[in-house]
Amino acid sequence: MLLFCKIMIGMRLMAKEFARAFYDSGQWRKCRKAFISERISIDGGLCQRCHERLGYMVHHTIILTPDNI
């Protein structure tokens, strides 16, 4: 997973319809929170691309599809 700021992600990363239940799940929210906490302990939670702004969007390194979600 990667942590991005608003500028690095733009508006193109909206959840696909097939993934909405996944992103609304407690399991995803817990995973996201743990990842952000880990990044905060490493570098204060900076965007992993620009390294200048705080990140807030957790992005998959493997693109989700209906088959792997």
C-alpha positions as CSV (number, residue, x, y, z in Angstrom):
1,M,0.0,0.0,0.0
2,L,1.0,3.6,-0.5
3,L,-0.1,6.8,1.2
4,F,-0.8,9.8,-1.1
5,C,-1.7,13.4,-0.7
6,K,-4.6,15.1,-2.6
7,I,-2.3,16.5,-5.3
8,M,-0.7,13.2,-6.1
9,I,-4.0,11.3,-6.5
10,G,-6.2,13.8,-8.2
11,M,-9.8,12.8,-8.5
12,R,-9.3,9.6,-10.6
13,L,-9.2,7.1,-7.7
14,M,-12.9,6.9,-6.9
15,A,-14.0,3.5,-5.7
16,K,-15.6,1.3,-8.4
17,E,-19.1,0.0,-7.7
18,F,-17.9,-3.6,-7.2
19,A,-15.5,-2.4,-4.4
20,R,-17.9,-0.2,-2.4
21,A,-18.8,-2.9,0.1
22,F,-15.0,-3.6,0.6
23,Y,-14.2,0.0,1.4
24,D,-17.2,0.3,3.7
25,S,-16.1,-2.8,5.7
26,G,-14.7,-2.7,9.2
27,Q,-11.8,-4.9,8.0
28,W,-10.7,-2.3,5.4
29,R,-11.1,0.6,7.9
30,K,-9.0,-1.2,10.5
31,C,-6.3,-2.0,7.9
32,R,-6.2,1.6,6.6
33,K,-6.0,3.0,10.1
34,A,-3.1,0.6,11.0
35,F,-1.2,1.5,7.7
36,I,-1.6,5.3,8.3
37,S,-0.4,4.8,11.9
38,E,2.7,2.9,10.7
39,R,3.5,5.7,8.1
40,I,3.1,8.4,10.8
41,S,5.6,6.5,13.0
42,I,8.0,6.3,10.0
43,D,7.9,9.8,8.5
44,G,5.1,11.7,10.1
45,G,2.6,10.4,7.5
46,L,4.0,12.2,4.5
47,C,2.8,11.4,0.9
48,Q,5.0,8.6,-0.4
49,R,5.4,10.2,-3.8
50,C,6.0,13.9,-3.2
51,H,7.4,13.6,0.4
52,E,6.2,17.2,1.1
53,R,2.5,17.0,2.1
54,L,0.6,14.8,4.5
55,G,-0.9,11.7,3.0
56,Y,-4.5,10.7,3.6
57,M,-5.4,8.3,0.8
58,V,-4.3,4.7,1.1
59,H,-3.7,3.3,-2.4
60,H,-3.3,-0.3,-3.4
61,T,-0.1,-1.5,-5.1
62,I,-2.2,-4.2,-6.7
63,I,-5.2,-2.8,-8.6
64,L,-8.5,-4.3,-7.3
65,T,-10.7,-6.2,-9.7
66,P,-14.0,-8.1,-9.2
67,D,-11.9,-11.3,-9.2
68,N,-9.4,-10.4,-6.5
69,I,-11.4,-8.3,-4.1
